[in-house]
Amino acid sequence: MTGVKICGIRDTRMMELCARLKVDWVGFVFCEASPRFVTADEALALHDSVPVSTEGGPSRVGLFVKPDNRLIEQTLKKVPLDVLQIYDTPARSLEIQSQFGRPVWRACGIASQSDLPTDPRLAGYVIEAPQQEQDCRPGGLGRTFDWSLTRNWTPPSFWMLAGGLNPLNVQCAIQESQAPAVDVSSGVELSPGHKSSELIEKFVQNARKGLDLTRKLS
């Protein structure tokens, strides 16, 4: 089954919905520039609203943009994050993984096959569209890229596809990219930072259909 991550969770109703839908990961955004920003206290309330499943999900992912160690340390003291999703250099991402003993997924913007990561030391990668000069923040911008770039790639570790995904295109994205997991944020929102229950349900349903279609075609 294709893994599904819903990023930018900000209220308990959506947290509870993700648990009911057996979403694999929920993402808490600790970047103040994002309309999906939550404080550590708010993330803790979200975490506490849904018991961690005995089946292992939804796991809690914390998204950080070029964070210093103090921010990560203070956040982890309050919120038991399972994974750290990092927007920073490869070297810094490795340093964070070593320092805090948590799996790190590094976000990578991909414009060509040469941009695809090759380092197996990181626990995972979030593959998305490259950042552009006018962007005020990474991620959550609803921008796609050429999904076929990952089709013949041999990934060094776990990875998921992100960027511009929504209920209408996720099946095609899975088939084109052969992604084992997908990550959505703005594509299931009515407005920036405000998730839609209906769109989340449709996204999860279609993402799981997407894998079934891929298997039939292979």
Residue pairs with C-beta under 8 A, 6 or more apart in sequence:
1 208
1 211
2 174
2 179
2 180
2 181
2 182
2 207
2 208
2 210
2 211
3 24
3 25
3 160
3 180
3 181
3 182
4 23
4 24
4 25
4 181
4 182
4 184
4 203
4 204
4 207
4 208
5 23
5 24
5 25
5 26
5 27
5 61
5 160
5 181
5 182
5 183
5 184
6 14
6 18
6 23
6 25
6 26
6 27
6 58
6 184
6 185
6 188
6 195
6 200
6 203
7 26
7 27
7 29
7 36
7 61
7 63
7 139
7 140
7 162
7 183
7 184
7 185
8 27
8 29
8 34
8 36
8 140
8 185
8 186
8 189
8 193
8 195
9 15
9 18
9 26
9 27
9 28
9 36
9 38
9 46
9 195
10 36
10 38
10 42
10 46
10 193
10 195
11 46
11 195
12 45
12 46
12 49
12 50
13 197
14 195
14 197
14 200
15 26
15 46
15 49
15 50
16 49
16 50
17 197
17 200
17 201
18 26
18 50
18 58
18 200
19 50
19 53
19 58
21 200
21 201
21 204
22 53
22 55
22 57
22 58
23 57
23 58
23 204
24 57
24 58
24 59
24 181
25 57
25 58
25 59
25 60
25 61
25 82
25 83
25 183
26 46
26 58
26 59
26 60
26 61
27 61
27 62
27 63
27 85
27 183
27 185
28 38
28 43
28 46
28 60
28 61
28 62
28 63
28 79
28 81
29 36
29 37
29 38
29 63
29 140
30 37
30 38
30 40
30 43
30 62
30 63
30 64
30 67
30 71
30 75
31 37
31 63
31 64
31 65
31 87
31 137
33 65
33 136
33 137
34 137
34 139
34 140
34 193
35 140
35 192
35 193
36 140
36 185
36 192
36 193
38 46
40 74
40 75
40 77
40 78
40 79
41 78
43 60
43 62
43 75
43 78
43 79
44 78
44 79
47 60
47 79
47 80
50 58
59 82
59 83
60 79
60 80
60 81
60 82
60 83
61 81
61 82
61 83
61 84
61 85
61 105
62 72
62 75
62 79
62 81
62 83
62 84
62 85
63 85
63 87
63 139
64 71
64 72
64 75
64 84
64 85
64 86
64 87
64 88
65 87
65 88
65 137
65 138
66 87
66 88
66 92
67 86
67 88
67 96
69 96
69 99
72 84
72 96
72 99
72 100
73 100
75 81
76 100
76 102
81 102
82 102
82 103
83 102
83 103
83 104
83 105
83 123
83 124
84 96
84 97
84 100
84 102
84 103
84 104
84 105
85 104
85 105
85 107
85 126
86 92
86 93
86 96
86 104
86 105
86 106
86 107
87 106
87 107
87 138
87 139
88 96
88 106
90 106
90 117
90 119
90 122
93 104
93 106
93 122
94 104
94 119
94 121
94 122
96 104
97 103
97 104
97 121
97 122
97 123
103 123
103 124
104 122
104 123
104 124
105 122
105 123
105 124
105 125
105 126
105 158
105 160
106 117
106 122
106 124
106 125
106 126
107 125
107 126
107 128
107 138
107 139
107 162
108 115
108 116
108 117
108 125
108 126
108 127
108 128
109 115
109 128
109 129
109 130
109 131
109 138
110 116
110 127
110 128
110 129
110 130
110 145
110 149
110 150
111 130
111 145
112 149
113 149
113 153
115 130
116 127
116 149
116 150
116 153
116 155
117 125
117 155
117 156
118 156
119 156
120 156
120 157
122 156
122 157
123 157
123 158
124 157
124 158
124 159
124 160
125 155
125 156
125 157
125 158
125 159
125 160
126 159
126 160
126 162
126 183
127 150
127 159
127 160
127 161
127 162
127 163
127 177
127 179
128 139
128 143
128 145
128 161
128 162
128 163
128 183
129 141
129 143
129 144
129 145
129 163
129 164
130 145
131 138
135 141
139 162
139 163
139 185
140 185
140 186
140 192
141 163
141 164
141 186
142 163
142 164
142 186
142 187
143 163
143 164
144 163
144 164
144 165
144 169
144 173
145 163
145 164
147 161
147 172
147 173
147 176
147 177
147 179
148 176
148 177
149 177
150 159
150 161
150 177
150 178
150 179
151 176
151 177
151 178
158 180
158 181
159 179
159 180
159 181
160 179
160 180
160 181
160 182
160 183
161 173
161 174
161 177
161 179
161 181
161 182
161 183
162 182
162 183
162 184
162 185
164 187
165 173
165 182
165 183
165 184
165 187
165 203
166 184
166 187
166 188
166 199
166 203
167 187
167 188
167 199
167 202
167 203
167 205
167 206
168 206
170 182
170 184
170 203
170 206
170 207
170 210
171 206
171 207
171 209
171 210
171 213
172 210
173 179
173 182
173 210
174 182
174 207
174 210
174 211
174 213
174 214
175 210
175 213
175 214
175 217
178 214
182 207
184 203
186 192
187 199
187 203
188 195
188 196
188 199
188 200
188 203
189 195
189 196
189 199
190 196
190 199
